Amino acid sequence: MGNKNNLAAISERTGYSVSTVSRVLSGKAEKYRISAEAIAKVTEEAHRCNYRPNLVAQSLRTRQSQTVGLVVPGIDNPFFATLASVITAQLSQRGYHTLLADSRETPEEEIQALEMFQDRNVDGIIAVPVASSPEYHERVSQDIPLVLIDRYFEKTSLSYVCTDNYAGAYMAAKYLADKGYKRILAIQGVPASMPNRERVRGFLTALNERGIENQVRGDAFSVENGRREALAAFSGNPKAFDAVFAFSSTILLGTISALRRLGITEGKDVGVISYDNNGFLDFMNPAVTRVEQPLQEAGEIAVSTLFSFMEARRAGLPHPAPVQQLIRPTLVVRESC
C-alpha cells in the first residue's frame, strides 16, 4: 500500500503541483508568489492527513539537516543542564533541533561526540571544550561551523562566548575580604579546565593583594569533591577557615553537607559563597550568596554567531571574522556571608 501522506498524495488531493505543495510546506510560498487560496488548501490538507516531512531525504537534497550538535562536559551538572536548556530553546525558535552529547569531562569522549556530529551531518556545532588544545576543534570547524561556549582556548581562531571567570572570582573574593573574613578556603573544580584556572587566578589575586590567608584545594565540579574537601579542611579544626568559596553549585552542596555533618552552621560559623546561580539557592537556609553567570545572554550570542557562520557557508560567502567575547558576571548577595 502506497504512502497516502507524501507530497504526491497531497498534490493529487488538492489539485496543485508537487512543486507548489513542496514550496508551501517548506515555507517558501511567499518567495514563489503562491496564492493565499493555494496556501490555505495545501496547509489544511497537510494538517488533515498529519503530513510529516521526510527529514532524511530533505537533508540529502538540501545538504541541511536542521540540526545543531551540542556537547557539554556533564549533563548531570545543573549548570550545564541549564546551559543546554537555554541553547536548545534558542535553536528551537529558529526551527532547529539539538543533538546533545555528554563528553563526561574527557577529551576522548569529546572527540567521539564531534565525530558523531559529523557523521550525522549536523549544520553546526556548539561545544563546551574539555581538550587542552584547540587542534581537533579547529580541524572540525573547517567542515562544520563551530562555536565554543563557557570555555575557550587562549590561542585559537575559533569563536567563543564565555563568562569572565577571573572577574567573577575576584569579585567574590573581594566581597569576602570586605566583609571581614580573614581565612578563606576555595574548593575548586577540574584544575586543568579554563574556567577553573581563571577562577583560581581571580581568587588568589584579590586575596593576595589584601594579604588575606587563603587556600585552594579540590579536583572536580562535583558534590563529592565539595564534601570530601570540606571534611578534610574542618574535621581537625572547625575554625580552620572562616569562609568557603565553592567554585560551583555542585561543590557548594557537598560543602554544606559536610559542614552540617560537623555541626558547623553556614552563614553563622562560616561564610559561604558559590560560583553559579541556581534557583534553589534562594530556598536554602540561609540563602546563598553567589556569582551569577549570564547564561541567557551567552546562549543567545553563541547561537547568533553560529547562524551567521552557517548562513555565510550556504551562500558561498567568506567566513565572518571570529567572535571572541567574555561577559562579566554579577554578584547576587544573600545571607550566607
N, C-alpha and C positions, 0 to 999 in steps of 0.2 A: 504493500500500500504506500503510495507516494506521500510526501510531506505536504500537507494542506496549509501550512503556516509559513511557507517561504515567500520570497519576493514574487516569484512567478505566479503562485496561487493568489496572492493579494492583487496582482496585476489583472489576473483573469476575472476576479470577482468585482473589481472596481471599474474595469474598462480603461484604466490608464496603463501606459507602457511600463515595463520593468524599470527602465532608467528613471522615469518620473517617480515611481514608487520608492526607488532607492534614494533619490535626492530628497524626497520629503522626509523619509525615516532617518536619514543621516544629518538632518538639519540644514540642508543646502537649498531649500525651496526658494528662499528669497534671492539667492545668488542667481538662480536659473529662472526667476520670474514666473514661478508656478502659481496658478490662481488660488485664491482663498478657498474656492469650492473644491478644487482637487486636493488641497492640503487637508481640509476637513474630512473629505470622504475617505482618503487613504488612512489618515490617522484613526478615524473611527473604526475602520475595518481591522487595522492592526491591533487596536485595543480589544475588539470583539473576539478575535481569534488568538489573543495572547501571544502575539508575534515576539520572538526573541531573535536578535541577530546572531549569526554565526561569527563569533569573535575571532576564532582561529582563521577562518577564511578571510575575514576582513583584515586581520593583521598581515596575512601573506600578501594580500592585494595592495594594501596601502603602506606596508612596512611600518605600521604603527600599531602598538599593542594596547594603547590607552592605559598603560600600567607603568608605575614607577616603583623601583626597588628601594626598600628602606632597611638598613642594617643597624642594629643597636647592640651595645655590649651586654645587656641583661634586661630582658622584658619583665623579669620579676622585680626589678628595682622600680619603685613608684615614680622616680624622676623620669626614667626612660619610657615607662608606660604612658606618662602624661605627655612627654615629648612626641611619642608615636601617635597619640590621640590627636594632638594639635596638627601634625603633618598630614595624617590621614584625612582629617576634616578639610584642610586646605585643598588637598588633591581631589577630594570628592566634589567640592564646589566647582572644580574645573572639569568635572566629568571623567576623572581618572581613578583607577583602582590602585591599591597599595599591596605590594608583595613584601611581606615582613619577614626578616630573618634575624636570628639572635646569634651573635658571634661568641657569647659567653666569655668575653674579655680575652679571647685567644686569637692571635694572628692567623693560625691555621684555619679555624672555622670562619674567620672573616673572609679569607681567600675563597673558601668553598662557597660562601654566600654570594660573593661577587661573581664567581664563575656561574653559579646557578642563575643569577640575574641575566648574564649574557646569554646563557642557553635558552632562557625564557623570552628573549628578545624584548626586554623592557625598554621603554623610551628614554628613561633617565634614572639616575641613582642618587639617593641622599644617604650619606654614611656618617656614623659616629666612629671614627677610625680607632683601632687599637694597636695597629702596627707601629713600629718605631721609625719606619722610613716611608716616604710617600711614593716610592718607586712603583709598586704594583698599582696603586690607585691612579697614578698618572698614566700608566700604560692603558688601564681600562678606559680612562677618560678620552683617549684618542678615538675610541669607537662609540662610546656612550657618554653623553653629558653627565657629569658627576659633581656634586656639591657636598662639602663637608659641613657638619653641624655639631656644636658642642665642643668638639676637639679639632685641632688643626696641627699641621706640621710647620715648623718655623721657616724652613726654606722650601717653598713649593709654588708652583704656578696654579695650583688648584684654588677654586673659590671656597671660602668658608665663612660661616657666621657663628660666632661664639660669644659667651659671656666673658667679660674681662675678669677672669678669676683672681688675678693679682689684686685688682682694685677691691673686689668683694671681700677677700680675706683680710686685706689691710684695713678696710672699713670695720670689719667685725673685731679685729684685734685692738684697733684704736678705741672702739667703743668700750671694750672690756677694761682697757687701761684707764680711760677717762672715768669709768665707774669706780675705780679704786682697787681693782683686782691686782694682786702682786705676784701670784704663782699660777701660771696659765698652761694647761695641757692641751695640745692639739692631737686629736686622733684622726689620722689621715686615711685615705683610701689607697688605691693601687699606686705605689710610689713612682712608677715609670710613666704613668699617664700624664698627659699635658695639663689637664685641669688641676690635678693634684700637685704637680710641681709648682704651678703658678700660685696655688693657694698656700703652699708651704713658704714660698718666697714672700708673698704679701704678709703672711702671719709673722715670719721672722723679722722682716724689715720694720714693721710697725712696733714690735716689742723691743727689738734691739735698739732702735732709735731712742726708746724711753727707758732703757736699762732695766727692763722687767724680766724676771726669771721665767723661763719657758722651756717646754719640751715637746718634741714631736715623736709620736710612735704610732704603730699600726701598719696594715698592709692590704686592706681590702675595703671596698664600699659595701660592707655587709653588716647585718645585725650582730653576727657572731664576733666580728672584729671589734666592734664597739664594746660589747660585753666583756670580751677577753681582756682588752687593753685597760678598760676602766677597773676591772677587778684587780689586775696586776698593779695598777697605779695607786689604788686606795686601800687595798686589803691590809697592808702592813701599817699604814698611817692614814687615817681618814681625813687628816688635814694636810696631806702632801701637796695638794693643789686647791686653790680657792675658786677656780673656774675651769670649765672644759669647753673647747671649741670642737664640735663634731663636724667633720668635713662632708657629711651627707645626712639626710634624714634617716636612712637605714642605720648608719653608725650611731646616730642620736638615740634611736630606740634601744639598741644594745647597751649604750652607755647608761641610760635611765634605768634599764632593767638591773644593771649591776649596782648602781648607786642605791637603789631601793633595797636590793638584797643585803647591802652592807649597812642599811639604816641611815643613809645619807640623803637628805632632802634637797632636791634641786630647787634653786631659787632662794633657799634659806641657808643651808650649809655650804652650798657650792653653786656658783653661777653657771648656767648652761646656755650655749648659743649654737645654732646649727647652720650649715650651708644647705640651701634648697628650701623651697616653700611648699608645704602641703596643707590642704585644708584642715586635716586632723590636728595639726599643731596648735590651733586655737582652742581645741576642745580638751587638751591636756591640762593637768592641774599641777603646776601653773602653766599657762600658755607660754609657748616657746618663742623667744627672740630668734630671728633667722635672717639669712641673706637670701633675698628672692631673685631668682634668675628670670629674665624676660622671655619665657618660653614662647608665648604667643607671637611676639614680635620677631623672635629668631626664626620660628617656623614660617612665618609669612615671607620673610626676606629670603630664606633658603628656597622655598617653593617658587617664588617670583624669579629668583636668579636662575634656577634650573630651567624654568619655562622659557626664559629669554634665550638660553643656550639651545634648547630643543627646537624652538621656532627658527632660530638662525640656521641650524643644521638642515632643517626641512627645506628652507628657502635657498639653500646653497650659498648663504652669506658667510663672511668671515666670522670666526668665533669671537664673541664680545670679550672685552677686557675682563679679567677675573675680578670678582668682588671679594674682598677680604676685610671683614668687619668684626670688631669687638664691641659689644653692647654693655654698658655699665649697669650692674645690678643695683638693687635698693635694699636698705636695711629695714626690716619690719620689727619694731620694738614691742615686746610684750613683757611678761612678769618674771621670766626665768632668770633674768640677770639685769 
